[in-house]
Amino acid sequence: MAVDARTLLVRPSSFPPKTASAYPSCPSSLPRTSPPQDDGSGVVAQPAQDAPEPAPITEQEVGEYREQDRFLPIANVSRIMKASVPATAKISKEAKECVQECVSEFISFITSEAAEKCQMEKRKTIGGEDILYAMVTLGFENYAETLKIHLAKLRQHQATPGGNSRNAEGAADE
């Protein structure tokens, strides 16, 4: 069965809105709060709703972004793809564009979940742990375990005197 590369392309207009309900098979569509607890009085306490649900991105808002703002640079995607195949292999332009759109959507999916966690915790900065949490929540546990190891190595490197530590830079500025 031959598959035309153009049939694999995902058009931006076909992307679902970036909400948990847009991905019903993912665990993120489940409530993230603990189940209501019975305090023994027979009355079940309902969890408080701290932050309202963020509004989904509309098609009009998606259309307002330029393509270069929504997608990773095609040169970067191409370089990574070339490193993953034999040197004699060729990668079509359509395949590069397809992977570019898919990886950009994947990053947006993970980032929006991490941003939602930060918003609920009333924080403005997404950290490495937030990305790991989002990956586990969305069903990418295998990737999260590997990334946890790399994050620990990065933090260890940044803490060394020759590393790129924020604490060392901040102390030098004072």
N, C-alpha and C positions, 0 to 999 in steps of 0.2 A: 504494500500500500504506500503510494507516494504522497507526501505531504508538502504542499507548497509553503514556503517560508512566509509568504504574505498572509496565509490563513492563521499563522501563529501570532501575528502582531496584535497587540492590545491597544486599542484606541483610547485616548484620554477620556473621551465622552462615555466610554463603557465602564469606567472605574466607578465602583459604588461609593457613596458618601463615606467619609472617614468616621464612622461611628461603630461602636461595638456590635450593634444589631445588624450591620452590613455584612458581618462575618459570623453567621449563626453557628457554624460548626466549631468555632474557636471558643475556648473557655472564657474569653473576655466578655461574652454575652451573658454570662452568669453573674449573679450578684457577688460583689467582692467583700461584702460585709459579713460578719459572723451571723449565724442564725439567731433569731430572737431568743432570749434567755428567759426561763421561768424562774422567778425569785422565790417560789414556794407559796406565794399568795394566790396562785391560780391566774394571775394577770401576767400576760407575756409582754415584756417591754419591747417596743419597736425601736430599731436603731434610728438615731437622728440623721436627718439629711443635712449635711454641712454645706456642700456646694451644689448648685444646680447643674444639671447635665449640660455640657457644652453643646452649642448648636452645631449641627452638621454643616460641612462645607457644601455650598450649593454649586451647581454646574456653572452658574454665572461667575462665581468667585474663582473657580478653577480656570475659566476662560480668561480671567484678568491677568493671570501670570504668564510670563513669556516662557517658551519652551526651555530656554537655557536656565531659567530659575527653578523649574520643576524637576529637571533631570540632571543626573550626574554628567559630567563632560564625557562625550563619546570617546575621546582619546584615552581617557583613564579606563573606561570599560573595555575598550579594544585591547589595551596593553595587558590587562588582567586575563582576558579571554585568550590572547595569543600565548601567554605564559602557561596556560592550562592544556594546550593541545600540542601535538608534535610540530616541529618547525616546518615540515612540508605541508601541513594542513592550511587550508584557506578558510577564512570566515567571511560570509557575505555581509554586505551592508545591512540587509534586512535583519539578519541574525544579531548583529551588533545593536541595532536600534531596538529590537525586541528585548534583549537582555538589559539594555539601558533603561527602558521603561519599567521592566519587571523589578529590577534592583532598586530603582528609585521609588517605586510603589512600596516595596518591602521596607525600605528605610522609613518612609512616611508612616507606614502601618505601625512599626515598632516605636517610632518617635512619638506618635500621637498617643499611644498607650502610656508611655513614660511621662509625657506632658500632663496627661489626665491625672496620673498618680501625684505628680508635683502640685497640680492645681488643688487637688483634694487635701493635700498636706500644707497648703498655703505657702509653697515655695516657688521661686521664680527660675531656679537653675536646675537643669536636668543633669544628673550625675551618672557615672558609670553603673552604680548600683540600681539606678532607676531603669536603665536600659536592660540590665540583667533581669530585673523583676518583670519588665514588659515581655521579654523573650520567654520566660517561664510561664507567665500568665497566658500568653498566646500560643503555647504549645511547642516552643522551640527549646525544650530543656537541654537537648544534646548540644546545641550551639552555646547555650548559656554556660554550661559546665566548662567548655573550652575557653570561652571568653572570660570567665571568672579567674582562671589560671593566668591568662594574659594580663588582665587588669591588676592582679596581685604583683606580677613581675614588673609592670609599668610603675606601680606605686613604689615598689622596692627600689627601682632604678631612680625614680625621682627623688627619693629620700637620701640617696648617696650624695656625697659632696660634689662629684662631677656631674650628677644628674640634673635634670631640669626642674628642680623643686620649687614650688610656689613659695614655700616657707623661707627658703634661702633667699629668693629674690625679694620677698617682702621685707626681710630683716635688713638687706643691703640698702633698701630705699629709705629706711627710717633713720 
